[in-house]
Structure formats: C-alpha cells, structure tokens
Amino acid sequence: MTITIDRPTTHQPRPARTAPAFETVQPHLEVTAPYGERYEEILTPEALEFLAALHDRFAHTRHELLAIRLQTRVDAANGRDPKFLPETEWIRDDASWRVAGPGPGLEDRRVEITGPTDRKMAINALNSGAKVWLADHEDATSPTWTNVVEGQLSLFDFLRGNLEYTSPEGKEYRVTATETPTIVFRPRGWHLVEKHLRFHDRAGRAMHASGSLVDFGLYFFHNATALIAAGRGPYFYLPKLESHREAKLWNDIFTFAEEYVGIPHGTVRATVLIETIQAAFQMDEILYELRDHCAGLNAGRWDYIFSIVKTFRSRGRRWVMPDRKSITMTVPFMRAYTELLVQTCHKRGAHAIGGMSAFIPNRRDPEVTERALAAVSADKRREATDGFDGTWVAHPDLIATARAEFDAVLGDRPNQVDRLRDDVHVTAADLLDIPSGGGEVTEAGVYDNISITIRYVESWLRGTGAAAIDNLMEDAATAEISRSQVWQWLHDNTVTAEGTRIDQTSIVRIMAQAVADLPRFGGDRFDDAISVFRSVALEPEFPTFLTIGAYARFL
C-alpha cells in the first residue's frame, strides 16, 4: 500500500510549541471543623493567610525531613548506631560561636511550670509564682479541635488583659499575680498534623495542615507584637527534634515570620528539647543552626527514654530496659546525657534547663505529699549542682521546693551559664551504654505499664492531656515509655524477675487483671483506650507514636 502525504503548495510556518498548561491555585487553608464561640477571633482571614504562607514555603521541607526520620529508624533497626557526625565536626571544634541567649524575661529560668492552655490551667500557671510558664500544645494537651483553638484564645486574652474563667460550680478564676511568668509556647512536633485544617497547595492538592505550623503560626501571628510591647517576646519550646536539619527548618521559619510581621531578626527565642537519642549526638549542631534565635536546650528526660526504647526496640537484649520506675536520672547513660547537655549549652552561652520530675503532691494525703516533695527536692538538687540553670515542675505546690534547691546554688545570680563543666568527657559509648542501667523487669512493672497507658489514653481521648495517675503526672511521653516497653518485652520474650516469660499468654493474663481493675464510670472511653493500647503495644508493627493513630481515629 502506498501512503500519499499532501504537501502545501505554499510555505506555512509551523505553529509555535507551547508548554503544557498546568492550572495553579493560590495556596490557602480551609477550615473543615465547626466554629465555636469566638473562634473567628483566632481563625481570621489574615491569620489563615499567614498559615498558608508558612505551608507554601516550608511544608515540603517538613515532608522531606520526616522521610529522613524514617530512613534513620530503618538504619537503627539494621544495626547502625547514632554517632557524632564527622561532616559537622568543624562546628563542634569551633570554639568561637555563641547563641543569641535569653531574650527579655528569660534571663532567670530557675523554675518553670508546665501545663496545658485551657483557661483554668492557664490562670493557675500565671498565678503560680514560677519564672516561666511552658504553655503546652504538645504532650500535655490532647489536640482536640476545642483545645487547639480555645488554648490560643486563652493566650490571646491574657495578653490583652481579658483572661478569666468561671467553673461549672461557679468558682471564679482570674490572673491576680503582680508578676506573671514569661510564656514559652510549645507547638506540636513535626510528625503531627491538624486534620481540621486542610492546606491546598499551588497544584491544587489538599492535605492535612502541619500541627507544628498551625500552633506556631496562630500564636506568633496574633501575639508577637503584644508580647514585645509587654517587655517579653515570642518564645518557643521546640519538641521532638531528631537532627540539626530540623532545627534549621525552624530557624528559617522564625526568620520568615519575623519579616512577615515586621519585627527585628532575632526577636524570636527558641529552647530545644533534647528528647531523642539522635538529637543527643547533635546538640552543638542544633544550637548552631538556631544560633540567631536560640536561648537554650532542655533535658526532655521522658521522651528521651522513649526514644531509646523505640530506636533500639528490635536490637536484642542489650537494649532491653528494666521497669520504668527503675530508669532514674542517676543511671550512667542518663547522667552522660544530662552532663553533656549542660556542658554543650554553657560553652555556647545557652541555658540548660532540667527535666520534669513526675512526682506530684496530694493535698488530701500528707504522706504522699511528703514523699513527693522529698523526691522532687533530691531531683532538683542534683540538677542545680550539676550546672543546670533551671528546671520544670508540673504542679504549683512544687515550685517552692524546686526554687529552694536552685536558690541554694544560684543565690542572686539569674543563671550559672559561666560554669563550663570542663570536667565532663562524654563519649558515644557512654550515651549508648544501656546495660549500665541495671534493674529488673517484673510482673508488677508489666501490669503498671499496661494500666498507666490505658488510663492515660482514656483521659487523652476525653480531651485531658496531663493526668494524675497513682500520684504521678502522666503525659503522652510517659505513656509512650509504658506502651513501648510492653512491645519490646513481648517481642524480646523477656523473662521477668519472677521467672515469667512475657509472651501472648502472660500478656493476656496480666492485661485482663489491669482491665478488671480500671476505674470505670459512665461515659468513660476505656473501651477505645484498650483498643488503642492493643494496636500500639501488642501488634507486630510498632507505631512510631501512639497519638498519631489515636488522633486519626478518635479526635
């Protein structure tokens, strides 16, 4: 067959090539949840525009860094230990650089009170007499839509002189302190999303907003200039960082935000929680990346323990830890971590802030209160004498005890950053020497971990993220330790001190007893909490955070 092609008799130019047309949209945030009373004061068009700008510029980097986290976990499971990075040795060896240091109102941080931002708890914290209030939208807050937005309203109202609360019983709460704590706000970690806000990118793709960017963005946008006018500033605690790259992302966000609202570069101050084993090997680098905005580091002890269990959970018995209560701050690998933190901070002009003691007083039980005060006193004495510049407490009744220990060391000085701790020499082996902790796994320890996790998750599902359980303050971090230890003991076939092998049979028996002992009540969420526990502690796969699945399913 012959194919004939008709050719034009006169020359005709070919049509110009055009690039494929891609439809683009203006990046924007969509609110997918109902507005409650006064929500429009926080979710203003201008605030949502700022959140969209944050996501447009930084959401892709967040996703890249979360992918790196996943690869790091795979590497650890395959036997690669964390290490001091050879490519950043020059940062560690350069003695010349320093961080920005404390902003106005952060010079003296000897006692910081932590807690959620609901109106009642906010007022109690602001009246507490602490130097700093960690206004927490992370581990001490259940991220219900109500808590997320109304917590922002609490802070918004306080900074405008309007914060008050009347309880259902008619009790009135107001801020009466003549000197209130400096607020340091803690947004959610990079791994968490805000499912009630959807970000639409330039390609028209929709995705859940970042919990970190939402929390940071709303607080900063509404309050940065008011904080500066009050003689303080927009200050933040940064949780769950695993690398200096994640710190650099926060630094870039701070720089962008400062330019966006027109405040000087370096106005923001950040304190980074060193609460992952990966971050413990990059403290110098984290400080360096944030140096224009950094005030210090905090020893986030409970998440740090959780991170160790999570990272090495499948690496064999060398990495199996004993009962949770046996993992104290005096075991060698925890001492190495905290002493390295103090030394690293002080050589860079940064504050070193101690961690949370979980003991809390009980005003109805003097004996419990006496034990709690003694334990807190010993814990804070150790921190103060080790060189920490301040510490955390979870209850107003513990402030005087903690302050007394730091007053004894600091006197009239606001901090002890000049104490350089040149005597400290911590190696990678010291940080990873888990067997040095000693201790045993007991049936009582298994029972406690199951019971604590279920009771905490039940509280969290009802919207309360910090819960007093068995005279200890439990939050998401302590619950994570409890459930991850159960997972590790079960998958390692650990044998208890009583000779019981932890397997499906013994777990079912111990869990049945723990469930039978639960304090059930009308409208409780224990059935859902038990379901969450099973999925995060008893399944073959190990979820990286118990809150991710529970949030997606129930909140």
Secondary structure by P-SEA (a helix, b strand, c coil): cbbbbbbbcbbbbcccccccbbbbccccccccccccccccccccaaaaaaaaaaaaccaaaaaaaaaaaaaaaaaaaaccccccccccccccccccccccccccccccccbbbbbbccaaaaaaaaacccccccccccccccccaaaaaaaaaaaaaaaacbbbbbcccccccccccccccbbbbbccccccccccbbbbccccbbbbccaaaaaaaaaaaacaaaaaaacccbbbbbcccccaaaaaaaaaaaaaaaaaaccccccbbbbbccccaaaaacaaaaaaaacccccccccccaaaaaaaaaaccccccccccccccccccccaaaaaaaaaaaaaaaaacbbbbbbbccbbbbcccaaaaaaaaaaaaaaaaaaaaacccccccccccaaaaaaaaaaaccccccccccccccccccccccccccccbbbbbcaaaaaaaaaaaaaaaaaaaacccccccccccccaaaaaaaaaaaaaaaaacccccccccccaaaaaaaaaaaaaacccccccaaaaaaaaaaaccccccccccaaaaaaaccc
